[in-house]
């Protein structure tokens, strides 16, 4: 357990040091349609889970010294996709002033986050700087949020669902 906390703390320090101070990167913005949420899915074929071959390594969300693996809800390779119905995730507690970051095994070409309170509502979008560690400087107020991380590589795309509970 000590090793996990030390590793998480080191990752947060590294992410803060490597963020480059980009103004406005990863800030919470009002709801707008996104390319991923508005993509023409008519040209994609859906297959049962496991038929696309190996899925991407799990993405993780770190908040303070805690972390959680995301639930893979959509994975596309070329024009073939596999989808699963998202379950209610375990909510990771994070102080409102803490850093949160995502980790993925392979560096994506594009990455963004969709934020919503309820599954049925239209999400707000936060664009992330692609990397294996991506700082999510959310600016969210106290409350519970569903967070969908969407990343795109050259010939594939993945979506993971997380729960984030911002506390004082």
N, C-alpha and C positions, 0 to 999 in steps of 0.2 A: 504494500500500500504506500509506503514511504517513497518507493521508486516511482510509482505512478504520479504522485503529487510533485515530486522533484522534476520529472520529465515534463509534466504539464506546465509547471512554472517556468522551466527553461524555454519551452515552446512559446509561451506568452511573451517573455522577455525578448526572445529572438524575433518574434513577429513585430513587436513594437519597434525594435531597433532597425528592422529591415523595411519598415513601412515607407520610408523615404519621405514622410511628411507630406504626402500628396494631399492637397487641400480638396475636400469634398469627396474623396474616394470612399466608397462604401457607406455613404450617408443615406438615411431613411428618406424617401421621397414620397409624395402623394401617389395614389393608385393610378397606374397607367397600363394599358395593354402591353404585353411583351411579345416578342417574336416567338418564344417557345410556347406561350399560352395561346397564341393565335395561329400557330403553324397549320398549314394545310395537311391534316392528318388523313385525308382521303387517299393520298398517294402512298401511305405506309400500310404495311401488312402486319397484323398482330398475330403473334404465335404464343403457345403456352409457355409458361416459365420454364427455363432450363434449355429451351430449344436453340437459343442463340450461341450456345457455347459458354465459356466462362464469363461470369458477370464481373464487373469492375470490383476492385477491392472496396470494402466499406468506407464511406466518408464518416468523419467524426466531427462533432461540435465540441469545442472546449470553452468553458465559461469559468473564470477563476481557476481553481484547481480541480474542478469536476469536468467530466466528459461523458459523451454518449455517442454510440454508433447510430447512424441514420438508417431509416427503413427505406430500402430501394423500392420505389413505387413505379418506376418506368425506366426501361433500358432499351435503347435503339442502336442497332448496328446496321449501317447502310440504310436501307429503307424498310427493314424489318424490326418490329418492336415487340417487347413483352411488357405487360402491365400487371400490376396487382393493386387491389383496393387498399388504400392506406388505412391502417389501424390508428387508434388514438395513441400517440407516442407518450413515453414517459417524459415528464417535463423536467428539464434541467434548470435548477435555480441559479440565478446570476444577479449579483448586486447591480443596480442601475449604472454605476460608474465603472464596472469591470470591462476588461477586454473580452471579446468573444472572437473565436476564430474557427475556421473550418480546415480540416486536413483531408487531402485526397492523395492517392498513391501516384497517379500520373498527372503531370501538369496539363491542364486543359487549355484550349485556345480561347474559350470564353467561359465566363462564370457569372451567374447572378442568383439572387435570392428573391423569392416571393414570400411576403409576410402577410398574414391574415390572422384574425382572432377566431373566426369560425370557418369550417371547411366550405361553407356555401357562399361566403362573401368574396367579392372581387379583390385580388391581392394588390398590395403595393410592391414596388420593385426596387431592389438595391443592386447596383452593378458592382461586382468585385473585381479587383485586380487579379487576373489568373495566376496561379502558382500552386505549389503543393501545400503551402500554408497561406490562407487567405483571411485577412483581418475583416471582421464584420463589425464596423463601427456604427451600430444600429441607431442610437439616439432614441430608442423606444422608452416609453413611460412604464410605470409599474403595471403589471398585468401578465396574462398568459397569451402566448402567441404560437401559431403554427408556422414553422419556417420550412420552406422547400428550397433546397439547394439544387440548382440546375447547372450542369457543366456540359460543355461540348468539346469533343476532340475531333480530329480530322474526319473520321468515319463513324463516330458513335456519339451518343448523348445519354446522360443518366440524370435521374431526379431522385433525391433522397428527402424524406420528411423527418423533421425534428420538432420537439416541443421545447419552448424556452419560457421560463417564468421569471420575469424581471421583478426583483424585490428591492426594497429600500436599503 
